[in-house]
Amino acid sequence: MIKKQYPIDIENYSYKVKADIQLRFNDLDGYGHANNSSMQAFFDIGRAAYLSKCCGPDFYKGDSTMLVVSYTTDFIRQIRLENEVEVRVAVHRIGYKSIGMIMAIVDKKNNQVCAVSDSVMSGFSKRTQASIPILERWKEKISEIEGKTF
């Protein structure tokens, strides 16, 4: 059981976006478990899956994008090569210029949470190199994905 409070119930939330993670030899450290930097890459796989579902394949082509501006990660259980894991992703907050995203790496065999990342992404203009409001079309699609209005 997770004792820390997160913006959502990470163990029981109905995640709409999930991405399988294929563990590779180079993800492992000398103890045979996934190292911390690999877990950050796993979270990025989940983030990319969510943004692809939310914003489509052209997300990275236009001027408007979103960048990670903050994240915290809690490492809860070891992940070993034999584990079958996936990253589960949810947006729990949409502000004027930022969104709150939470991700959990979960062992699919026993549904145990192995790591959690709580992050903030900011709207960003590539042209002006400055933050921008979260686009309405993104808000609408995130609301559709999450099944709630922000």
Buried (B, 14 or more C-beta within 10 A) or exposed (E): EBEEEBBBEBBEBEBBBBBEBEBEEEBBEEEEBBBEEBBEEBBBBBBBBBBBBBBEEEBEEEEBBBEBEEBEBBBBBEBBEEBBBBBBBBBBEBEEBBBBBBBBBBBEEEEBBBBBBBBBBBBBEEEEEEBBBBBEEBBEBBBEBBEEEB
